[in-house]
Amino acid sequence: MALHFSVSRARRRVDAFGTGVIALADVTRYIEDRVAAGAYSFDQCVDLRAAEFAADAATLQRTVREERNLLKAGPLPPTALVATVGTPTHETARAIAASFSAEGVPIAVFSTLVQAEVWLEKTRDE
């Protein structure tokens, strides 16, 4: 699997990282595994700097929506995506964030983990 994660129940947080090519099946499994771990509603920080997507933003968004509905997983939790500026992964992450943001989902793209961490903490405090 190209997406790996750990769960901190104390912080109610999922820290994930992607490596290589992330296929739609990897996204689906990531959601299923978070639900199975009882951590779907936890904030998530997803480091994509070592990954690239096999699909475009619209297809990824559709897959996330379909999987959430299928699993009755509920709304997306606060999500920080970390990607290297100037890469196709960064552009895809920005497109995903813009679309979900327009729906009221707290989601943002950052170039460093530190920026993502600060934003997630601030989001939690609001």
C-alpha positions as CSV (number, residue, x, y, z in Angstrom):
1,M,0.0,0.0,0.0
2,A,1.3,3.5,-0.9
3,L,-0.4,5.2,2.1
4,H,0.7,4.3,5.6
5,F,-0.6,5.7,8.9
6,S,-0.4,5.7,12.6
7,V,-3.0,6.7,15.1
8,S,-2.6,8.8,18.3
9,R,-5.7,8.3,20.4
10,A,-4.4,10.8,23.0
11,R,-4.1,13.5,20.3
12,R,-7.1,12.2,18.3
13,R,-4.9,12.4,15.3
14,V,-3.9,10.3,12.3
15,D,-0.4,10.9,10.8
16,A,-0.1,9.4,7.4
17,F,2.5,9.4,4.6
18,G,2.5,8.4,1.0
19,T,5.3,6.8,-1.0
20,G,5.5,6.1,-4.7
21,V,2.3,6.1,-6.8
22,I,-0.9,6.4,-4.9
23,A,-3.7,4.5,-6.8
24,L,-7.4,4.9,-6.2
25,A,-7.4,1.5,-4.4
26,D,-4.8,2.9,-1.9
27,V,-7.1,5.8,-1.1
28,T,-10.1,3.5,-0.6
29,R,-8.1,1.2,1.6
30,Y,-6.7,4.1,3.6
31,I,-10.3,5.3,4.4
32,E,-11.4,1.7,5.2
33,D,-8.5,1.2,7.5
34,R,-9.1,4.5,9.4
35,V,-12.7,3.5,9.9
36,A,-11.7,0.0,11.1
37,A,-9.3,1.6,13.5
38,G,-12.0,3.8,14.9
39,A,-10.0,6.9,13.8
40,Y,-11.9,8.2,10.9
41,S,-13.1,11.3,12.7
42,F,-9.6,12.1,14.0
43,D,-7.7,15.1,12.5
44,Q,-5.3,13.9,9.8
45,C,-1.9,15.1,8.6
46,V,-1.0,13.4,5.3
47,D,2.6,13.8,4.1
48,L,2.6,13.4,0.3
49,R,6.1,14.7,-0.4
50,A,7.4,11.3,-1.5
51,A,4.3,10.3,-3.4
52,E,2.4,11.1,-6.6
53,F,-1.2,10.4,-7.5
54,A,-2.2,8.0,-10.3
55,A,-5.5,9.9,-10.8
56,D,-6.6,13.5,-11.2
57,A,-8.1,15.6,-8.4
58,A,-11.7,15.1,-9.6
59,T,-11.4,11.3,-9.7
60,L,-9.8,11.3,-6.2
61,Q,-12.5,13.5,-4.8
62,R,-15.2,11.3,-6.2
63,T,-13.6,8.2,-4.8
64,V,-13.3,9.8,-1.3
65,R,-17.0,10.8,-1.4
66,E,-18.2,7.4,-2.6
67,E,-16.1,5.5,0.0
68,R,-17.3,7.8,2.8
69,N,-20.9,7.2,1.8
70,L,-20.5,3.5,1.4
71,L,-18.9,3.2,4.9
72,K,-21.2,5.9,6.4
73,A,-18.0,7.4,7.7
74,G,-19.3,10.9,8.2
75,P,-17.8,14.2,7.2
76,L,-14.1,14.7,6.5
77,P,-12.2,15.7,9.6
78,P,-9.7,18.6,9.6
79,T,-7.1,17.5,7.1
80,A,-3.6,18.9,6.5
81,L,-1.9,17.8,3.2
82,V,1.8,18.3,2.9
83,A,3.3,18.4,-0.6
84,T,6.3,19.9,-2.3
85,V,5.5,23.1,-4.1
86,G,5.8,23.0,-7.9
87,T,5.1,19.3,-8.2
88,P,2.0,17.6,-9.8
89,T,1.2,16.2,-6.3
90,H,1.1,19.7,-4.9
91,E,-1.2,20.9,-7.7
92,T,-3.5,17.9,-7.2
93,A,-3.6,18.4,-3.4
94,R,-4.4,22.1,-3.9
95,A,-7.3,21.2,-6.3
96,I,-8.7,18.7,-3.8
97,A,-8.4,21.2,-0.9
98,A,-10.1,23.9,-2.9
99,S,-13.0,21.7,-3.7
100,F,-13.5,20.3,-0.3
101,S,-13.0,23.7,1.3
102,A,-15.8,25.1,-0.8
103,E,-18.0,22.5,0.9
104,G,-17.0,23.7,4.4
105,V,-14.4,21.0,5.1
106,P,-11.4,22.2,7.1
107,I,-8.6,21.2,4.7
108,A,-5.4,23.0,3.7
109,V,-2.1,22.3,1.8
110,F,1.3,23.0,3.3
111,S,4.9,22.6,2.2
112,T,6.2,21.5,5.6
113,L,5.1,19.3,8.4
114,V,5.6,22.1,10.9
115,Q,3.2,24.4,9.1
116,A,0.6,21.5,8.9
117,E,1.0,20.8,12.7
118,V,0.5,24.4,13.6
119,W,-2.6,24.6,11.5
120,L,-4.1,21.4,12.9
121,E,-3.5,22.6,16.5
122,K,-5.1,26.0,15.7
123,T,-8.1,24.2,14.0
124,R,-8.6,22.0,17.0
125,D,-8.6,25.0,19.3
126,E,-11.3,26.8,17.3
